[in-house]
Structures are given as C-alpha cells and as structure tokens.
Amino acid sequence: MTSLSPLDDYPVHQTAEPIRRVATSDRNFYDRYYFNCYPADTTDLFLVVGLGQYPNLGVTDGFAVLRHGDDHLVVRASKALGTDRTDTRIGPLRIEILEGLQRLRVVLEPGHPDTTDLSFDLTFDGDIPATEESPQRLRQLERIVMDTSRFVQTGHWSGTLTVDGHTRRVDPATWRGNRDRSWGVRPVGEPEPAGRRSADGTPGFFWIYSVMQFGNDTVVVIVQEDDTGRRLLEEAIRIRPGEAPEWLGRPEHRLQFAPGTRTVTGAALTFHRPGRDTLTVECELRVPNLLAIGTGYGLEPDWRHGMWQGELVVQSLRRDAREIDPGLLLFCPTDHLTRFRVAGTDTVGTGLFEVAVIGPHRQYGFTGFVDTHTAPDTADTVSATSKNE
C-alpha cells in the first residue's frame, strides 16, 4: 500500500517521510480543530464543535455539543483514518477549509438516523489574524507527556442551525465565536498503565482559557497552574487587526463557586503590567456547555478521543443538564458563553470562558479530588475586591 497522499504534492514536508507519517511515533500525537458559535444576545444557546486526527492510532473522530436551555445535545462520530489527511469528513460531520487561516465551513448533515435533533451548515470568517499562542509542554519523570502548538482566531458565522426541526438563520451581523487549531502530543485514547507515575499520585488540573471579543479587539487569556498556584502556562494578549499582539501583563484570577460544588458561577480576571494601571475584566458566565459530557474528553470509558470504535460509528445522546451526575462535573471542563465587562467602564464583550478546577488547589481551599466549595457565595466580595486590586 502506498504511503503517499495528496498533501505530498505540496512543498510542506518537515521530515524525510511522506507527510502522513508524523515525526514522532508517540501514540498520543494528535491534530485537532475546535470551534464555538453563538448569537451575541443569547442566554440559552451555545454550540461547540471539534474534530481530531490521531495518525499513530489510525483514528479520526469528531463531535458537536449544543447547550440549549437545559438540553445537552451531542452528536459524535469516529472512523478509521485513511491515507488522505485532507479528508476531514466523518460520516455526517465534516470541515472544509475554504481559505486557509480565514474561512472554514463546518457541516453536520441532516437525515442521518443519529443526527435527527441537530444539524447545521455554518461558515466561519475570521475577524482577526490567526495568532499563535505560547506552546504547552509538560514532562512526567523524563517523558514528554504534553508538547503542543495552538493558534486562535475570533470571527463571525453565517449559515443555518437546525435544532429539533426548527431552523435558525445564522446572521453574520450577530453570530460570533472563536476557533483554535492545536497539534502535537497530549494524552488521548485509552489510558496507558501508570507504572511508576502512580507513586506520585494523580496530578490535578487547573485551567482557564478565555477568548473575549470586544468589537475589533480580541483578548486571549490562558492560565494553567499546579495545586500550589505555580504557573505551568500563562498568556494574556490583546489582538487587533493589522497590529502585533500586545502583552497585557500577568493575569490573576478570582473564581466564584456554587456552594457544595466546584461549579464556577462567576469570575474576575485582573491584569498586572509594570508601569500601567491594573485592569480588571468581570466575567458574567451565561451558558455553560459541559464540554466533557459525551464528547470524548475522557469521562466515559467507552468513548474517548482517539479510541478505536470501528470503521465508521455515529452516535447521539441527549441529557437534561440538571440531571447529569454531579460527581462527573468535578472532572468536567466547562465552556461558558460569557459576557465580559472592563471594570469601571462601559466596555462590554462576549466570548468563551473555559475553566476546570480538578484536584487540589490551594487558592480555593481544595485539598483532594472530590471536596467541594463550602463557603457562602462570594459574588459581591469577588467583584468588589477585583475592582480595587
């Protein structure tokens, strides 16, 4: 069988191998798309779509997850990865690159027996240049377990979205979102034996990834910390068309939790830049999309990204978000559609606030993986403190 593919006709090779063979034999190599989509005035609808390839596992899979009121709708698909890496169709789900780094089409076709509740034909058009983020790299013992690159882009959407037989026109004047592309090595598929790593215990995961759209300005914030608050990854930049990204300073976070849970109900991000006044953005979390429920991010043992499901498998599921096991939510990153306001001003925007507080974290008083927030709701205290920092 030939190892060539259509990409080999382009001058894009990085190694002496054909392009479909990646430079590492690490089973965890991946190459992924992520999109979110929403009407800017909504308080009840937030769509997230993802698609990934796993060359060393021979699998490609994708999902669409819609939060609509209390409904949590998922369509997911998986198939064998063929020889053509430009083939981004998985059953009824596909991504088309109309103009590299600018326009992409995302389609979930109607008519499949497992997509009857959800379908769409959407085109994303970037408002800012696709912008590289800081790389993410992590070792356990001597092995690299995470080594990824990613770029981010905000934009607007056009097309149609159909939910339960009702079709909405997606107007580019009011529908917004962001996308990212990431690739490299990170844990995927079935878990590997922990071996000696088990002696050190399971590491926690504290993560904030926020993409804010303020008119022509986009603000991107990334914070990854260990349980003591030591930064493993940090980003805080403002992106404007035609300009180089601007560093905003060190970002600090203040999260609010619903009592008895780890559900984040509000947040403030404060930027500290030497020689500049402190800037605070207040985050009103409006629509929580439970990113890990049913999509492959690791909670269900029978469906994980990169896991072999068969030549082609398409499934759907529907849950009432109020009835999802609260224990699962302790391990669930959540993508919140969020309204942002620059404190002390009338500047407002919308976008993504993705957050996970899994395992111990000293700042918020968590000592294990299943303890929850017990203090009273501190919304007023957090807001007032953030304004005066």
C-alpha positions in Angstrom: 0.0 0.0 0.0 1.3 3.4 -0.9 2.1 5.8 1.9 1.7 8.9 -0.3 -1.3 11.2 -0.1 -2.4 14.4 -1.9 -0.5 16.5 0.6 2.7 15.1 -0.7 2.3 17.2 -3.9 2.7 20.4 -1.8 6.1 21.6 -0.6 5.2 21.2 3.1 7.4 18.3 4.3 9.2 18.5 7.6 10.9 15.2 7.7 12.2 12.7 5.1 9.0 10.7 5.4 5.7 11.1 3.4 3.6 13.8 5.0 1.0 11.4 6.5 3.8 10.0 8.8 4.3 12.3 11.7 7.8 12.9 13.1 7.2 11.1 16.3 6.0 7.6 17.0 4.3 8.7 20.2 0.8 7.2 20.3 -0.6 10.4 21.7 0.2 12.6 18.7 -3.0 14.5 17.6 -4.1 17.2 15.2 -7.4 19.0 16.2 -10.0 21.6 15.3 -12.2 23.4 17.8 -15.0 25.9 17.1 -17.7 27.6 19.1 -20.7 29.5 17.8 -23.4 31.6 19.4 -25.7 34.6 18.8 -24.3 37.6 20.8 -27.6 38.3 22.5 -28.3 34.7 23.6 -28.7 33.5 27.1 -29.7 29.9 26.3 -27.7 28.6 23.3 -24.0 27.7 22.8 -22.6 25.3 20.2 -19.1 23.7 20.3 -17.7 21.5 17.5 -14.4 19.6 17.4 -12.6 17.2 15.1 -9.3 15.4 15.5 -6.9 13.1 13.8 -4.7 10.6 15.6 -2.2 9.3 13.0 -0.4 6.8 15.2 -3.7 5.3 16.4 -5.3 5.2 12.9 -8.4 7.0 14.1 -10.2 10.3 13.4 -13.2 11.5 15.4 -15.3 14.5 16.0 -18.3 15.8 17.9 -20.9 18.6 18.1 -22.3 19.5 21.5 -25.1 22.0 21.9 -26.3 23.5 25.2 -29.8 24.8 24.5 -31.7 25.7 27.7 -31.4 22.7 29.9 -30.8 20.4 26.9 -27.4 18.9 26.4 -27.3 17.5 22.8 -24.3 15.6 21.5 -23.6 14.0 18.1 -20.3 12.2 17.9 -18.6 10.2 15.1 -15.5 8.1 14.7 -13.9 6.3 11.8 -10.7 4.7 10.6 -8.1 7.3 9.5 -7.3 6.7 5.8 -4.3 7.7 3.8 -5.6 11.2 3.0 -5.1 13.6 5.9 -7.0 16.3 4.0 -10.2 14.1 4.3 -12.0 15.8 7.2 -15.3 14.0 6.8 -16.6 11.6 9.5 -20.0 10.4 8.4 -22.3 13.4 8.5 -19.7 15.7 10.1 -17.1 17.5 8.1 -14.9 20.5 8.0 -13.9 22.3 4.8 -11.0 24.8 4.5 -12.4 27.5 2.1 -9.5 29.9 2.7 -6.6 28.9 4.9 -6.4 30.8 8.2 -9.5 32.8 7.3 -12.7 30.9 6.2 -13.9 27.4 7.1 -17.1 25.6 6.7 -18.4 23.3 9.4 -21.3 20.9 8.4 -23.4 18.4 10.3 -25.7 16.9 7.7 -29.3 16.2 8.4 -31.0 13.0 7.6 -28.7 10.6 9.5 -30.7 8.5 12.0 -28.4 9.6 14.8 -28.5 13.4 14.0 -32.2 14.0 13.8 -32.2 16.5 16.7 -29.3 18.6 15.4 -27.8 19.7 12.1 -26.0 22.8 10.7 -24.2 24.3 7.8 -22.0 27.1 9.1 -19.2 29.2 7.7 -16.7 30.8 10.0 -14.9 34.0 8.7 -12.1 35.4 10.8 -12.2 38.9 12.2 -8.5 38.9 13.3 -5.4 37.1 12.0 -4.9 33.6 13.2 -2.5 34.1 16.1 0.0 31.7 17.6 -0.3 31.1 21.4 2.5 30.1 23.7 3.4 26.4 23.3 2.4 24.0 26.0 5.0 21.5 27.3 5.0 19.2 30.3 7.1 16.2 31.5 6.4 13.4 33.9 9.5 11.7 35.0 11.7 12.1 31.9 8.9 11.6 29.3 7.3 14.5 27.5 3.5 13.9 28.0 2.4 17.2 26.6 4.0 19.2 23.8 1.5 21.2 21.7 1.2 24.2 19.5 -2.0 26.1 19.0 -3.4 29.2 17.2 -6.5 31.1 18.0 -8.9 33.2 15.9 -12.1 35.1 16.6 -14.7 35.7 13.9 -18.3 35.7 12.8 -20.6 32.9 11.5 -23.2 32.6 8.7 -25.4 29.8 7.5 -28.2 27.8 9.3 -28.6 25.8 12.5 -31.4 23.3 13.0 -32.5 22.1 16.5 -35.5 19.8 16.9 -36.8 20.6 13.5 -36.6 24.4 13.9 -34.1 26.1 11.6 -32.4 29.4 12.6 -30.7 31.7 10.1 -27.2 32.4 11.4 -26.7 36.1 10.7 -23.0 37.2 10.5 -24.0 40.6 12.0 -24.9 38.9 15.3 -23.4 35.4 15.5 -19.9 35.3 16.9 -17.3 32.7 18.1 -13.8 31.6 18.1 -11.8 28.7 16.8 -8.5 27.1 17.5 -6.2 24.6 15.9 -3.8 22.6 18.0 -1.5 19.7 17.3 1.3 17.8 19.0 1.4 15.3 21.9 -1.1 15.1 24.7 -2.9 12.1 26.3 -5.6 10.6 24.1 -7.5 7.4 23.7 -7.4 4.6 26.3 -5.3 5.4 29.4 -1.8 3.9 29.5 -0.6 2.0 32.5 0.6 4.5 35.1 3.6 2.5 36.2 6.0 4.4 38.4 4.0 7.6 37.9 1.3 6.1 40.2 3.7 6.5 43.1 3.4 10.3 42.8 -0.4 10.3 42.8 -2.7 11.7 40.1 -1.9 15.3 39.3 -4.7 17.9 39.4 -5.6 20.2 36.5 -6.3 23.9 37.0 -7.1 25.6 33.7 -8.6 28.8 32.4 -8.8 29.5 28.7 -10.7 32.7 27.8 -11.2 34.3 24.4 -13.0 37.7 24.6 -14.4 39.7 21.7 -14.6 43.5 22.3 -15.5 44.8 18.8 -12.3 44.7 16.8 -10.3 43.8 19.9 -9.7 40.2 21.0 -8.3 39.3 24.4 -6.9 35.8 25.0 -6.1 34.6 28.5 -4.5 31.2 29.4 -3.7 30.1 32.9 -2.5 26.6 33.9 -1.4 26.0 37.4 -0.4 23.2 39.8 -2.0 22.8 43.2 0.2 25.4 44.8 -0.6 28.1 42.1 2.7 27.7 40.3 2.2 28.7 36.7 2.8 26.0 34.1 1.4 28.1 31.2 0.4 31.7 31.0 -0.8 34.0 28.3 -2.5 37.4 28.3 -2.6 39.2 25.0 -4.8 41.7 23.0 -5.0 41.1 19.3 -6.1 43.8 16.8 -6.3 43.5 13.0 -3.1 44.8 11.4 -1.1 45.0 14.7 1.2 42.8 16.6 -0.3 41.1 19.7 0.0 43.3 22.8 1.0 41.7 26.2 -1.4 42.8 28.9 0.6 41.7 31.9 0.3 38.9 34.4 -3.3 37.6 34.7 -4.7 36.8 38.1 -8.0 35.1 38.7 -10.8 35.1 41.2 -13.4 32.4 40.8 -16.8 32.1 42.4 -18.3 28.7 43.1 -21.8 27.4 43.9 -21.8 26.2 47.5 -21.3 22.4 47.8 -19.9 22.1 44.2 -17.0 23.0 42.1 -19.3 24.7 39.6 -17.9 28.1 38.7 -20.6 30.7 38.7 -18.6 33.9 38.1 -15.1 35.2 37.7 -12.8 38.2 37.5 -9.5 38.4 35.7 -7.0 41.1 36.7 -4.0 42.1 34.6 -0.9 43.4 36.2 1.6 45.1 33.9 4.6 47.1 35.2 4.1 50.8 34.8 0.5 50.5 33.9 -2.8 50.8 35.9 -4.3 47.4 36.9 -7.0 46.3 34.5 -9.9 44.1 35.6 -12.4 42.2 33.4 -15.5 41.0 35.1 -16.9 37.7 33.7 -20.6 37.0 33.8 -21.0 33.3 32.9 -24.2 32.9 31.0 -24.5 29.5 29.2 -22.4 26.5 30.5 -21.6 23.9 27.8 -20.4 20.7 29.6 -17.5 20.0 27.2 -16.6 16.6 28.6 -20.0 15.0 28.8 -20.3 12.6 25.8 -17.7 14.2 23.6 -14.6 12.1 24.2 -12.6 14.3 26.6 -12.1 11.4 29.0 -15.1 10.9 31.3 -16.8 8.0 29.6 -14.6 4.9 29.3 -16.3 3.7 26.1 -15.7 6.9 24.1 -12.5 8.9 24.3 -10.7 10.9 21.7 -8.6 8.6 19.5 -10.3 5.4 20.8 -10.9 2.8 18.1 -14.7 2.4 17.6 -14.8 0.7 14.2 -14.7 1.6 10.5 -17.4 4.2 11.0 -19.6 4.8 14.0 -22.1 7.7 14.6 -23.9 8.2 17.8 -26.0 10.8 19.6 -27.1 11.4 23.1 -29.4 13.9 24.9 -29.3 14.7 28.5 -31.1 17.1 30.8 -28.2 19.1 32.2 -29.9 19.3 35.6 -29.8 15.5 35.9 -26.2 14.9 35.0 -24.3 13.2 37.8 -22.8 15.9 40.0 -19.8 13.6 40.6 -18.9 13.8 36.9 -18.9 17.6 37.0 -16.0 17.5 39.4 -13.9 16.3 36.5 -15.5 18.2 33.7 -14.0 21.2 31.9 -16.8 23.6 31.1 -17.0 26.1 28.2 -19.1 29.1 29.3 -20.6 31.6 26.9 -19.7 34.7 28.8 -20.4 38.4 28.9 -17.3 40.4 29.7 -17.1 43.9 31.1 -14.0 46.0 31.7 -14.4 47.2 35.3 -15.1 50.9 35.7 -16.1 51.4 32.0 -18.9 50.7 29.6 -16.8 48.4 27.5 -18.5 45.0 27.1 -17.9 42.0 25.0 -18.8 38.3 24.6 -16.9 35.1 24.2 -15.5 32.0 25.8 -14.6 31.3 29.4 -13.3 27.7 29.7 -12.5 26.5 33.2 -11.5 23.4 35.0 -10.7 23.0 38.7 -9.8 19.3 39.0 -8.0 18.1 42.1 -6.2 20.0 44.8 -5.8 23.8 44.5 -4.6 25.8 47.5 -6.0 29.2 46.5 -9.6 27.9 46.6 -9.2 25.6 49.5 -9.5 22.3 47.6 -7.3 19.5 49.1 -8.4 16.5 47.0 -10.5 15.5 44.0 -14.0 15.2 45.5 -14.1 18.0 48.1 -16.3 20.9 47.2 -16.7 24.6 47.9 -18.3 25.2 51.3 -18.1 28.9 51.8 -21.1 31.2 51.1 -21.4 32.6 47.7 -18.9 35.4 47.5 -20.0 37.2 44.3 -20.1 40.6 45.9 -16.8 40.2 47.6 -15.0 39.0 44.5 -16.4 41.8 42.4 -15.5 44.5 44.9 -12.1 43.0 45.5 -11.3 42.8 41.8 -12.3 46.4 41.2 -9.9 47.6 43.8 -6.9 45.5 43.0 
